[in-house]
Amino acid sequence: MLLTQAVYFSTPRNPRGGDLGDILAISRRNNAALGVTGALVLDDIFYFQLLEGPRNVLSHVIGTIQQDTRHLNFTLALFRDIEARAFTDWTMAGMRFLPGSGGLTGGRDPLALSGRDLHDLICRAMTRDDLRKDAEPVM
Ligand SMILES: Cc1cc2nc3c(=O)[nH]c(=O)nc-3n(C[C@H](O)[C@H](O)[C@H](O)COP(=O)(O)O)c2cc1C
């Protein structure tokens, strides 16, 4: 089946990320049923989310997420066909950067980074042990 991958970023309405647990719970339930996988990262300023799944499903889910009032300034950075998923095991992995850590982009404006760069940073944050001092998984 043709698979599509999307990356976006946005700003949480609740800057302390108080909605993250609720969002992950609903995402894991819905995404398991829809065949969607991915990762949601929160730092001091942004949500970054990577989503993978069938193109029509992903398009619909992204439309729903975009309208969610728990975040603002939704900016789609990447929407592309892929051969295989990056996150086979995760209906929605969660990662929170620790306050003052510099975050996913090391303080760079995500508008200045390509969608591919943001994709790579999210994958690195989820897999690389050397970032674990700056970030913690959210179960
Ligand atoms: C940052 C963020 C990421 C989200 N990610 C997902 C997701 O991956 N999958 C999903 O179904 N809903 C996600 N949501 C929640 C949706 O916006 C929406 O609340 C949910 O899909 C509604 O599900 P329901 O119709 O079962 O109540 C996200 C919301 C936010 C703010």
The ligand as an ORCA input file, in Angstrom:
! r2SCAN-3c Opt
* xyz 0 1
  C      -0.578     18.450     18.831
  C      -1.742     17.513     18.590
  C      -1.503     16.255     18.016
  C      -2.561     15.359     17.788
  N      -2.312     14.150     17.204
  C      -3.334     13.305     16.933
  C      -3.111     12.051     16.290
  O      -1.980     11.674     15.957
  N      -4.197     11.271     16.051
  C      -5.457     11.627     16.400
  O      -6.396     10.858     16.167
  N      -5.701     12.795     17.029
  C      -4.676     13.636     17.303
  N      -4.930     14.830     17.941
  C      -6.284     15.072     18.463
  C      -7.237     15.539     17.389
  O      -7.073     16.920     17.145
  C      -8.691     15.278     17.846
  O      -8.898     15.829     19.128
  C      -9.006     13.803     17.922
  O      -8.580     13.140     16.764
  C     -10.529     13.602     18.089
  O     -10.746     12.257     18.305
  P     -12.241     11.732     18.586
  O     -13.059     12.133     17.384
  O     -12.074     10.244     18.732
  O     -12.700     12.400     19.863
  C      -3.891     15.744     18.144
  C      -4.106     17.004     18.707
  C      -3.054     17.887     18.922
  C      -3.329     19.244     19.519
*
